Amino acid sequence: MVEWEIEGQVALATGEVLGPLSVREVPSTVFVDAQGTIVAAASGPRERAFLSKRTRELLESSR
């Protein structure tokens, strides 16, 4: 297993708050880069494997 040393915040919100983020369900995951720009989003619950894979892809593409 690969561990990423990433610090971040968790936000809880209702559907109307998430709408501008292009997500439609609660829970949703929004990936934000170091500059505060939303770089990806996923609606609905996600498995750890998805989150790990997507995080790895985004980190690799930002290099």
Secondary structure, DSSP 8 states (H G I E B T S, - for coil): --------------HHHHGGGT--SSSEEEEE-TTS-EEEEEES---HHHHHHHHHHHHHHT-
